[in-house]
Amino acid sequence: MRLIQLDDYSTVEVWPGRRLFLGGSSGSMLISLPKAAMTVSLNNDKTGFIYFGGAAKSTVQITGSKTKGRIASLADAIVEQERPDKGMVVLP
């Protein structure tokens, strides 16, 4: 399973095709997110999670601080990308 901590990156962008661009002081990377089911969990008081894959086994887990609001924004941006005729979305 791949773990991604959004708080480690100053730039987070969602690109078409479920690609996630992450940039920070250590460099940048482009990650292709799975087309599998996406589950969002904001139940924890401090940390939010996005899981890709089935309930028994997720292939990618993205975490981040709920106070920054990036997890909810990322989940919304991924859903928005699934709609036709949408371009790149930049998270706050």
C-alpha positions as CSV (number, residue, x, y, z in Angstrom):
1,M,0.0,0.0,0.0
2,R,1.2,3.5,-0.8
3,L,0.9,6.1,1.9
4,I,0.8,9.8,1.0
5,Q,0.8,12.6,3.7
6,L,-0.5,15.8,2.1
7,D,0.8,18.0,4.9
8,D,4.4,17.2,3.7
9,Y,3.7,19.1,0.4
10,S,3.2,22.8,-0.2
11,T,1.6,22.3,-3.6
12,V,-1.2,19.8,-4.2
13,E,-2.9,19.7,-7.6
14,V,-5.4,17.2,-9.1
15,W,-4.8,16.7,-12.8
16,P,-7.1,15.0,-15.3
17,G,-7.0,11.2,-15.3
18,R,-6.9,10.9,-11.5
19,R,-3.3,12.2,-11.4
20,L,-2.0,13.9,-8.3
21,F,0.8,16.5,-8.5
22,L,2.7,17.0,-5.3
23,G,5.4,19.6,-4.8
24,G,7.5,20.7,-1.9
25,S,11.0,21.5,-0.7
26,S,12.2,18.0,-1.4
27,G,11.0,18.1,-5.1
28,S,7.8,17.2,-6.9
29,M,6.1,14.1,-8.1
30,L,3.2,13.0,-10.2
31,I,1.2,10.1,-8.9
32,S,-1.5,8.2,-10.8
33,L,-4.3,7.4,-8.4
34,P,-6.2,4.1,-8.9
35,K,-9.5,4.0,-10.7
36,A,-10.8,1.9,-7.8
37,A,-13.5,2.9,-5.4
38,M,-12.6,6.0,-3.3
39,T,-13.6,6.2,0.4
40,V,-13.3,9.4,2.5
41,S,-13.1,9.3,6.3
42,L,-13.2,12.5,8.3
43,N,-14.3,10.8,11.6
44,N,-11.0,11.4,13.4
45,D,-10.8,14.8,15.2
46,K,-7.4,15.8,13.7
47,T,-6.7,13.7,10.6
48,G,-8.7,12.8,7.5
49,F,-8.2,9.9,5.2
50,I,-8.9,8.9,1.6
51,Y,-8.6,5.3,0.7
52,F,-8.5,3.8,-2.9
53,G,-9.5,0.2,-3.3
54,G,-11.9,-2.3,-1.8
55,A,-12.9,-2.4,1.9
56,A,-10.7,-5.4,2.5
57,K,-7.6,-3.9,0.9
58,S,-6.7,-0.4,-0.1
59,T,-3.9,0.3,-2.6
60,V,-3.4,4.0,-1.8
61,Q,-4.1,5.9,1.4
62,I,-3.9,9.7,1.6
63,T,-3.8,11.4,4.9
64,G,-3.8,15.0,6.0
65,S,-4.7,17.5,8.8
66,K,-8.4,18.3,8.9
67,T,-7.7,21.8,10.0
68,K,-6.0,22.5,6.6
69,G,-9.1,21.1,4.8
70,R,-7.0,19.5,2.1
71,I,-8.6,16.0,2.4
72,A,-12.1,17.2,1.9
73,S,-11.0,19.5,-1.0
74,L,-9.0,16.7,-2.6
75,A,-11.9,14.3,-2.5
76,D,-14.2,16.9,-4.0
77,A,-11.7,17.7,-6.7
78,I,-11.3,14.0,-7.6
79,V,-15.1,13.7,-7.9
80,E,-15.3,16.9,-9.9
81,Q,-12.6,15.5,-12.3
82,E,-14.8,12.5,-13.0
83,R,-17.4,14.8,-14.6
84,P,-17.0,15.5,-18.3
85,D,-15.2,18.6,-19.6
86,K,-13.3,19.5,-16.5
87,G,-9.7,20.7,-16.3
88,M,-7.0,20.9,-13.6
89,V,-8.1,21.8,-10.0
90,V,-5.6,23.4,-7.6
91,L,-6.2,22.9,-3.9
92,P,-5.8,25.7,-1.3
